[in-house]
Amino acid sequence: MSDDLAALFLRHVCQTSAAPLGIEVARAAGSTVWDGRGRAYLDLLAGMGVANVGHTHPEVVAAVRAQAERHLHVMVYGEFVQEAQVRLATRLAGLLAPPLAVVYFTSSGAEAIEGALKTARKHTRRRRIVAFEGGFHGDTLGALSIGGNPVYRAPFEPLLPDVKFLPFDDVAALAAIDAHTAAVVVEPVQAEAGVRRTSTGAWCRTCSCSRRRSAAGSRWAPSSAARRSWRRSATTRRSRT
Ligand SMILES: Cc1ncc(COP(=O)(O)O)c(C=O)c1O
């Protein structure tokens, strides 16, 4: 068998892009990644935020080593008291506004979205999820269902029913958030859609206010505040499986 890593990569690792960068990562430190031939690259991705204090940061390496020496993964669904998990949950809970005080650990953004959708449906006993055109929330079926790019959704339809898409940054459209709404899922700065931000903070504030009113069971009446629609950006920078 060939030991050509690039060839093995193309042959055995599921390809998610028609034109992968194919950089053979040999090692990394801080914001620099080196390939097998010693070429250095400035890493602007940071492992999708995983390495946001830099690669091989000595404190991170020491913490990972200490944990691996103590015990590895034992159980993710609660049941066992694992010191590192409990301490992180406690710190995160300290950042949340009361009464939020509980952390559900997942290993990806899409899983976090799945957990949020299920929590909202179970808690409210409602079905409708409101999401926004252009938003991206992950590749699992639930997360895809609320993704605002039809290109990603189309190959996997039918997806979850009762998802309502509203235009991003349109205050008047938020009137659709009503007493049937279980959850409103927002990507406040839409990355996949081309780094789209709202024109003012008013939209985000109104969005969260509408959600609170819908939770209270009343219908929100639109104000005459700014009504501006974004030009649709059809930017699709990466293909998805
Ligand atoms: C805004 C947003 N939400 C959710 C996700 C999904 O995260 P993951 O790829 O870890 O499942 C992404 C990933 O790009 C994202 O950009």
The ligand as an SDF file (V2000), in Angstrom:
LIG
                    3D

 16 16  0  0  0  0  0  0  0  0999 V2000
  -22.8390   29.7090   13.3630 C   0  0  0  0  0  0  0  0  0  0  0  0
  -22.5680   28.2510   13.3660 C   0  0  0  0  0  0  0  0  0  0  0  0
  -23.3800   27.4440   14.0850 N   0  0  0  0  0  0  0  0  0  0  0  0
  -23.1860   26.1060   14.1060 C   0  0  0  0  0  0  0  0  0  0  0  0
  -22.1360   25.5310   13.3980 C   0  0  0  0  0  0  0  0  0  0  0  0
  -21.9540   24.0410   13.4390 C   0  0  0  0  0  0  0  0  0  0  0  0
  -20.8610   23.7110   14.2000 O   0  0  0  0  0  0  0  0  0  0  0  0
  -20.1400   22.2800   14.0200 P   0  0  0  0  0  0  0  0  0  0  0  0
  -19.4850   22.3090   12.6720 O   0  0  0  0  0  0  0  0  0  0  0  0
  -19.1890   22.2140   15.1590 O   0  0  0  0  0  0  0  0  0  0  0  0
  -21.2180   21.2280   14.0930 O   0  0  0  0  0  0  0  0  0  0  0  0
  -21.2580   26.3330   12.6600 C   0  0  0  0  0  0  0  0  0  0  0  0
  -20.1300   25.7240   11.8980 C   0  0  0  0  0  0  0  0  0  0  0  0
  -19.5640   26.3070   11.0000 O   0  0  0  0  0  0  0  0  0  0  0  0
  -21.4890   27.7220   12.6240 C   0  0  0  0  0  0  0  0  0  0  0  0
  -20.6850   28.5240   11.8980 O   0  0  0  0  0  0  0  0  0  0  0  0
  1  2  1  0
  2  3  1  0
  2 15  2  0
  3  4  2  0
  4  5  1  0
  5  6  1  0
  5 12  2  0
  6  7  1  0
  7  8  1  0
  8  9  2  0
  8 10  1  0
  8 11  1  0
 12 13  1  0
 12 15  1  0
 13 14  2  0
 15 16  1  0
M  END
$$$$
